[in-house]
């Protein structure tokens, strides 16, 4: 669900599976994990109870590492990007170059870390899903457009999360939480203190 762009890594992949009969999520997790190659691990399985998973995946959070790039230059480019009302970039497609606004769907963008030897800036970006989609490489193209930021080495983009967007906090939630909530037993019935109970 929400396939990552070619060349990007992802730590947040989700899949909906239809089964012919009801089964224990823990048993399903074990069976799927045993069938997958090493390094591709099932972290959790829940029973779908609260509507479509696809409808809940409205944003994604990415980490972008920029090796051999001074964090100060990246911070300057990020400020210019966020202050812009729009940042048009071109993306190659099968039909030719397509122009899109890389700024429109960026909810949050910040430099969150760095290494000094060799220099490496680490960006976090939260992207609202929309049409056309904005990808991490579009954000980097936008930083190059507004501040001539050109990393000396290829960047590495990793999707850390995808799910429902909290607009106020600018964070991405867990898309499986509604199913977990629906599966939890309700509160125990309160004891009527006016009636005798067995000691």
MARBA-789890 format. One line per 10 residues: number of its first residue (from 1); for each residue y, x, z of N, C-alpha, C. Coordinates in pm, 1 decimal. Each point is the difference from the previous one (the first is absolute). Layout:
N
NUM> Y X Z Y X Z Y X Z; ...;
END
This chain:
199
1> -118.3 83.2 0.0 118.3 -83.2 0.0 124.0 87.1 0.0; 95.0 -28.0 -90.3 119.9 81.7 -7.8 -33.7 142.7 -36.5; -57.9 21.0 -118.0 -48.1 132.1 -39.5 111.1 103.5 7.7; -32.9 117.9 54.4 96.3 109.3 9.1 21.4 60.7 -139.0; 119.9 54.2 -26.7 24.2 63.8 -130.1 -92.6 119.2 -21.1; -24.6 34.8 -125.1 -81.3 117.1 -32.9 61.5 124.7 63.1; -84.8 79.9 65.9 46.7 123.6 60.5 45.3 -14.3 143.5; 5.8 -123.0 51.3 41.7 -22.9 139.0 -122.4 -17.8 88.0; 13.7 40.4 126.8 -106.0 -22.0 98.0 28.6 -128.9 75.8; -100.7 -52.7 68.0 20.4 -123.0 76.1 -91.7 -4.1 120.6;
11> 55.5 -40.0 112.3 -76.1 -20.0 123.0 -2.9 -147.5 38.4; 38.8 -86.6 -91.9 9.7 -143.3 30.7 -45.6 -81.9 -120.1; -130.6 -8.3 -18.3 -56.0 -78.3 -108.6 -73.0 -121.0 57.6; 17.0 -114.5 -64.0 -62.7 -123.3 46.0 -77.5 -63.5 -114.5; -107.6 -68.9 35.5 -84.8 -64.3 -98.3 -50.1 -131.4 55.7; 7.8 -105.0 -79.3 -57.5 -129.2 37.6 -134.0 -15.3 -70.8; -102.2 -37.5 76.8 -134.4 -16.6 -55.4 -48.5 -141.5 29.5; -50.0 -68.2 -102.4 -61.4 -131.8 19.3 -149.3 20.3 21.8; -55.0 -66.4 100.6 -143.6 9.5 29.3 -63.0 -138.3 -11.8; -130.6 -0.6 -23.3 -69.8 -127.8 -21.3 -35.4 -68.9 130.0;
21> -1.5 75.3 110.7 -26.6 -60.6 129.6 80.5 74.0 105.9; 29.0 -68.9 109.2 79.0 58.3 107.2 -76.8 115.1 64.6; 70.3 109.0 30.7 -66.5 115.1 61.0 90.6 63.6 104.2; -58.8 78.2 86.7 72.7 67.8 106.7 87.3 110.0 -60.9; 131.0 1.0 27.1 87.0 104.0 -56.1 -45.7 141.9 33.4; -53.0 22.4 121.2 -46.4 134.0 38.3 -119.3 42.8 -84.6; -89.9 -92.5 -29.8 -116.0 29.6 -84.9 46.2 30.8 -141.7; 96.9 -78.4 -49.0 54.8 22.8 -133.2 67.4 137.3 -9.1; 75.4 36.8 103.0 67.4 129.8 2.0 -100.8 113.5 -7.9; -107.2 -11.0 77.2 -103.3 104.4 1.0 -66.5 11.0 -137.2;
31> -32.2 -113.3 -61.3 -67.8 0.9 -129.9 89.5 58.2 -109.0; 127.1 -38.9 0.2 91.9 53.7 -100.2 21.0 149.2 18.7; 18.4 41.9 124.8 23.9 141.3 29.4 -118.8 85.6 -44.5; -121.2 -51.8 20.9 -120.1 74.9 -38.2 -11.9 13.9 -151.5; 56.4 -93.7 -74.8 -11.6 1.4 -145.6 107.9 84.2 -68.6; 104.8 37.2 74.2 111.2 73.0 -59.6 -20.5 150.9 9.7; 61.2 76.3 -90.8 -13.5 146.4 5.4 75.3 57.2 120.7; -38.8 120.6 44.9 69.0 63.7 112.9 149.9 12.6 -27.0; 79.9 -27.2 103.4 145.5 9.3 -12.9 66.7 -131.4 -32.1; -77.8 -98.7 -43.7 52.5 -133.7 -24.7 -59.2 -90.2 107.1;
41> 78.4 -27.4 103.6 -52.6 -63.9 120.1 55.4 -141.0 19.8; -85.9 -89.8 44.5 41.8 -134.6 39.0 50.4 6.6 143.8; 125.3 -35.5 21.8 58.4 5.8 133.7 -13.1 -131.4 75.3; 2.0 -111.2 -72.7 -4.7 -129.4 67.1 -41.1 -107.7 -98.4; -71.7 -98.7 48.6 -34.8 -118.5 -78.2 32.1 -121.3 85.8; 70.4 -96.4 -57.4 28.8 -124.2 72.0 -37.6 -117.1 -90.2; -29.8 -112.3 62.8 -29.2 -121.7 -75.1 131.5 -65.8 -39.2; 14.4 -30.6 -128.6 122.4 -64.3 -48.0 8.6 -141.2 55.5; 106.9 -28.1 72.1 15.4 -131.1 63.4 137.6 -60.9 -22.2; 96.0 81.2 -43.3 139.3 -46.7 2.3 69.0 14.9 -134.6;
51> -66.3 -43.5 -107.0 65.3 2.1 -130.6 -21.9 130.3 -75.5; 71.8 14.4 -111.2 -20.5 111.3 -91.4 56.4 131.1 54.3; -80.2 104.4 -8.3 46.2 132.6 40.5 110.9 47.9 -92.4; -12.8 -28.0 -128.6 99.6 45.9 -97.1 139.6 -53.9 32.4; 7.9 -120.8 53.6 129.6 -58.8 32.8 68.4 71.4 116.5; -77.8 72.5 81.4 56.7 68.5 116.8 44.6 141.6 -30.9; -46.0 55.1 -111.1 35.0 138.5 -33.7 129.0 -1.7 -81.2; 112.1 12.0 70.1 130.9 -13.7 -63.8 80.9 129.2 0.8; -52.9 105.6 63.3 72.7 127.0 5.9 -97.6 113.1 26.9; 45.2 120.9 -21.7 -82.0 117.6 28.4 85.9 111.5 56.6;
61> -62.8 84.1 81.7 68.0 115.9 58.0 -63.5 126.2 -55.8; 85.0 94.5 -41.0 -45.8 122.8 -63.3 55.4 122.0 71.9; -78.1 107.2 -2.2 48.3 132.0 38.9 4.4 84.4 -125.9; 113.0 68.2 -21.9 14.7 86.4 -117.0 33.8 140.3 48.1; -86.4 93.8 -31.5 23.5 139.9 36.9 58.5 73.7 -119.8; 107.8 73.7 26.2 69.8 73.7 -105.0 -6.4 149.1 32.5; -106.1 69.2 -45.3 -12.9 142.9 30.5 112.8 82.4 -62.6; 33.3 108.5 68.8 102.2 94.9 -47.9 132.0 -68.5 -28.0; 32.1 -100.8 80.1 125.3 -74.6 -16.8 73.4 -2.2 133.1; 124.2 42.0 -0.9 78.4 7.1 123.6 25.9 -139.5 54.3;
71> -33.1 -26.4 125.1 22.5 -132.7 58.3 146.5 -42.9 -4.0; 92.6 95.0 11.6 142.9 -35.3 -3.5 36.9 -61.9 -133.9; -52.6 55.6 -108.6 29.3 -54.6 -133.2 -60.2 -138.5 -15.8; -119.9 -21.6 57.4 -64.6 -130.7 -8.6 79.2 -103.3 80.1; 48.7 38.3 118.8 79.5 -92.2 82.1 125.9 -43.6 -73.2; 65.3 93.2 -68.3 120.9 -32.7 -77.2 -33.0 -98.5 -111.7; -112.5 24.5 -69.3 -40.7 -88.9 -109.2 -36.1 -138.6 51.6; -66.5 -6.1 116.3 -37.3 -128.9 58.8 124.6 -81.3 33.6; 99.5 63.3 58.6 125.0 -72.8 32.3 64.0 -56.5 -126.1; 6.4 80.7 -105.7 59.6 -47.2 -124.9 -79.9 -115.2 -59.5;
81> -131.9 7.3 9.0 -86.8 -105.6 -52.8 23.0 -130.3 74.9; 1.4 6.3 133.6 14.3 -121.7 80.5 138.2 -61.7 -11.9; 101.3 81.6 -25.8 135.8 -52.1 -14.0 23.7 -65.4 -136.0; -86.7 28.0 -95.5 16.4 -56.3 -134.7 -44.0 -145.6 -3.2; 70.9 -81.9 -75.5 -38.9 -140.7 -13.8 -119.3 -15.0 -93.0; -14.5 90.7 -95.8 -116.5 2.4 -87.4 -18.4 143.0 -50.8; -123.4 33.0 -30.4 -32.2 133.4 -53.6 -99.4 -20.6 -113.8; 49.3 6.5 -121.8 -86.1 -24.1 -114.7 -75.0 127.0 -38.1; -130.5 -15.8 -20.9 -85.1 110.5 -43.7 -85.3 -48.3 -115.9; -57.0 95.5 -72.7 -86.1 -33.7 -112.2 -143.7 37.5 32.7;
91> -92.3 -90.1 -33.9 -141.9 24.6 23.5 -73.5 -8.1 -133.6; -79.3 103.9 -32.2 -77.7 -6.7 -124.7 -107.8 -108.1 7.9; -11.8 -81.2 -103.1 -106.8 -99.7 -10.2 -62.5 10.6 -138.8; -109.0 -73.9 -20.8 -64.8 1.6 -131.4 93.8 -49.1 -108.8; 93.8 -86.2 38.5 93.6 -56.2 -97.7 128.1 83.1 -12.4; 5.4 114.2 68.7 121.3 83.5 -3.0 64.3 5.3 136.9; 121.1 54.2 6.2 71.1 12.8 126.6 48.8 -135.9 49.4; -20.9 -25.8 130.2 45.4 -124.6 61.2 101.7 34.4 107.8; 113.6 -69.2 2.2 103.9 23.5 99.9 -15.6 -99.3 114.1; 5.6 51.3 124.0 -7.8 -88.0 116.1 91.2 51.9 110.0;
101> 31.5 -87.6 94.1 85.9 34.1 112.7 -87.0 47.5 115.3; 2.6 131.3 25.4 -83.0 57.7 105.5 53.1 -33.1 138.5; 125.6 -39.3 11.3 60.1 -28.2 131.1 -34.1 -139.1 51.0; -18.7 -95.2 -89.4 -6.9 -142.3 34.8 -109.5 -32.3 101.3; -115.5 64.3 -8.4 -113.2 -35.9 84.8 -25.5 99.9 113.5; 90.6 96.8 17.2 -14.6 95.7 109.5 58.6 -61.5 127.1; -84.8 -23.7 98.9 42.0 -58.8 127.3 48.0 108.6 95.3; -72.2 110.8 3.0 33.1 109.8 90.6 -37.0 131.8 -66.1; 85.2 101.3 16.7 -25.0 132.9 -56.4 63.6 101.7 92.1; -78.0 97.5 46.6 53.8 98.9 94.0 -81.3 127.9 -5.1;
111> 66.2 110.7 32.1 -69.5 127.0 20.4 -52.1 -2.3 143.2; -130.9 13.6 17.7 -58.7 -15.3 133.7 -62.3 128.7 52.5; -5.2 102.8 -81.0 -60.3 124.5 46.9 23.9 111.1 -98.8; -35.6 121.8 42.5 18.8 115.7 -86.6 -85.9 115.4 49.5; -28.9 90.2 -91.8 -60.3 128.1 33.4 97.1 106.9 -47.0; 9.5 108.7 73.5 98.5 102.3 -34.5 -57.8 116.8 -78.5; -131.6 20.1 4.3 -56.9 117.6 -65.8 -132.7 -35.0 -66.4; -1.3 -29.0 -129.4 116.3 -13.9 -88.1 69.9 -133.8 24.2; 123.3 -15.2 -47.2 71.2 -126.1 24.0 -70.3 -118.7 -65.0; -5.2 -111.0 72.0 -62.2 -122.7 -50.4 64.6 -117.4 71.0;
121> 53.4 -93.6 -75.2 59.2 -120.7 57.6 -101.7 -113.1 -8.1; -0.4 -85.0 102.2 -91.7 -113.8 4.5 82.3 -128.1 6.0; -20.3 -86.3 -96.7 69.9 -128.5 -8.4 -92.6 -112.8 42.1; 57.6 -103.1 60.6 -70.4 -127.3 18.8 81.1 -105.2 -75.6; -71.1 -82.7 -74.6 66.0 -106.3 -74.6 -79.5 -129.2 14.0; 70.5 -109.3 26.1 -60.4 -133.0 1.9 48.8 -72.5 -124.7; -95.5 -47.8 -79.3 30.6 -67.6 -125.9 -42.8 -145.3 6.1; 93.4 -88.8 -31.0 -34.6 -141.4 -15.1 -71.6 -16.1 -133.9; -107.2 -77.4 -4.1 -69.5 -23.5 -126.0 78.7 -100.4 -83.1; 8.2 26.0 -126.4 74.6 -89.0 -88.1 -36.1 27.7 -144.2;
131> 71.2 -64.5 -90.8 -22.4 18.1 -142.5 130.9 39.4 -66.9; 6.0 117.8 -65.7 -107.7 98.6 -7.9 -15.9 73.7 132.5; -116.5 56.8 22.6 -23.0 75.0 122.0 81.0 129.3 -1.4; 39.3 43.9 119.2 62.4 131.1 15.8 -101.3 89.2 69.7; -25.7 117.1 -58.9 -100.5 91.7 51.9 68.7 122.5 60.1; -74.2 80.5 77.2 60.5 120.3 57.9 62.8 91.9 -103.9; -64.0 13.6 -117.5 58.1 86.9 -102.1 131.6 -56.9 -54.4; 16.3 -131.6 5.3 128.6 -59.1 -40.1 108.7 34.5 101.2; -37.2 1.3 130.1 95.8 38.2 103.6 43.0 145.2 -20.0; -96.1 87.1 -29.1 33.8 141.0 -24.8 88.5 14.3 -122.9;
141> -27.4 -78.3 -103.7 85.8 2.7 -119.3 140.4 -47.6 35.1; 8.1 -97.8 92.6 130.7 -47.8 43.7 75.6 105.3 78.8; -69.7 75.0 84.6 64.6 109.1 74.7 50.5 107.7 -95.2; -75.1 24.0 -104.1 44.4 96.8 -101.5 122.3 -54.2 -73.7; 0.6 -130.6 -23.1 110.9 -61.3 -74.3 130.9 4.8 79.4; -5.9 -30.6 130.4 124.6 -10.6 77.5 46.9 133.7 55.9; -93.3 97.2 15.4 40.1 125.1 66.1 -61.2 123.5 -64.4; -56.5 -16.3 -119.7 -58.4 113.1 -71.7 -106.0 71.7 84.2; -74.4 -76.6 79.7 -105.0 58.2 82.7 -124.9 21.5 -85.1; -38.2 124.8 -15.8 -115.6 32.3 -82.4 -91.2 93.6 76.8;
151> -106.6 -52.3 65.3 -93.9 85.8 73.3 -58.1 108.9 -89.1; -18.2 119.7 55.8 -52.5 113.0 -76.0 -151.0 -9.4 -19.3; -63.9 -88.0 75.2 -145.4 -14.5 -7.3 -33.5 -148.8 2.5; -114.5 -35.3 -55.5 -38.5 -141.4 -7.1 -5.7 -62.6 139.2; 49.1 -121.8 9.3 -2.3 -73.6 126.3 -137.7 -61.6 21.8; -26.7 -36.9 125.7 -123.3 -70.1 34.1 37.1 -129.8 69.6; -35.4 -112.0 -59.6 28.5 -131.7 56.7 -128.0 -58.9 57.5; 7.6 -48.7 124.2 -113.7 -62.6 65.9 41.2 -135.5 54.3; -72.4 -104.0 -37.3 28.5 -132.5 55.3 -61.2 -7.5 139.3; 84.3 -27.4 98.6 -43.9 -6.0 138.5 -36.6 -141.1 43.1;
161> 65.0 -99.7 -59.3 -24.2 -138.6 41.2 42.3 -92.7 -111.9; -61.9 -116.8 -3.5 48.3 -110.6 -83.2 -33.1 -129.5 71.8; 92.2 -94.9 -8.6 -18.7 -124.9 71.7 127.4 -80.8 2.6; 15.3 -87.4 99.1 119.8 -83.8 8.4 121.5 82.6 43.4; 113.9 -30.7 -58.7 123.1 71.7 31.0 74.8 -69.7 112.5; 38.3 77.8 101.5 92.8 -46.3 102.5 138.6 39.6 -47.4; 75.9 -96.3 -51.8 130.3 29.5 -60.6 97.6 60.9 99.7; 0.7 -50.6 123.2 95.8 49.4 98.0 -29.8 143.0 41.6; -126.5 31.2 24.5 -36.5 134.7 44.4 -20.5 95.6 -117.1; -21.8 -54.1 -119.4 -27.9 84.9 -115.3 -135.1 67.5 9.9;
171> -97.5 -68.9 61.1 -133.2 56.5 19.1 -104.8 -87.2 -68.6; -118.3 58.6 -17.0 -110.8 -69.0 -66.0 -106.7 -31.1 103.6; -41.3 -125.5 8.0 -97.9 -42.8 98.6 -142.6 5.9 -50.7; -91.7 -43.8 83.9 -142.8 -1.1 -30.0 -35.2 -131.4 -70.5; -45.6 4.3 -125.5 -29.2 -125.0 -70.8 -123.5 -72.9 52.0; -83.3 68.0 79.6 -120.6 -63.7 53.4 23.1 -67.6 134.2; 116.9 16.5 57.8 26.3 -54.5 133.5 -15.1 -151.9 6.0; 45.6 -77.1 -99.7 -21.4 -145.5 7.6 -147.9 -38.1 9.1; -87.4 74.4 -68.1 -143.2 -27.8 6.8 -56.4 37.8 136.7; 46.6 112.5 54.2 -44.5 38.9 134.4 45.3 -103.3 103.4;
181> 123.0 -46.1 -15.3 55.1 -98.3 94.2 -79.5 -130.0 -6.6; -34.7 -42.5 -120.2 -75.9 -124.3 -15.7 -141.3 12.1 57.3; -53.0 122.5 4.3 -136.2 19.9 49.7 -6.2 12.9 152.2; 114.6 24.3 64.3 -0.9 16.8 145.4 -25.6 -133.2 68.3; -80.3 -0.1 106.2 -22.6 -125.6 73.0 128.3 -45.1 66.7; 14.9 -130.5 13.5 118.5 -55.0 65.7 -1.8 29.2 148.1; 111.2 -26.7 68.7 5.9 25.2 144.3 -99.4 -88.0 74.8; -54.9 55.6 105.9 -95.1 -77.2 82.0 69.6 -119.8 60.7; -75.7 -106.0 17.4 57.2 -120.9 59.3 45.7 28.3 142.3; 117.2 -52.4 35.6 52.5 20.7 133.7 -82.2 -81.3 99.8;
191> -18.1 53.2 119.3 -72.1 -72.5 105.1 94.1 -97.0 68.2; -44.4 -124.5 13.4 80.3 -101.6 68.1 -9.6 23.8 150.6; 108.2 44.7 60.8 -2.4 36.3 142.3 -15.0 -119.8 91.1; 11.5 -122.6 -55.2 -14.3 -118.4 84.7 -145.5 -41.0 16.2; -90.2 65.1 -82.3 -141.0 -35.9 6.0 -76.2 112.6 69.9; -104.4 -37.6 75.8 -78.7 102.8 67.3 -77.8 83.8 -102.1; -18.0 127.5 29.4 -79.4 87.8 -84.2 -112.9 58.5 81.6; -107.0 39.9 -72.4 -113.5 62.2 69.9 41.3 136.6 52.2; -34.4 29.9 122.3 33.6 130.0 57.1 -105.5 100.4 -37.9;
END
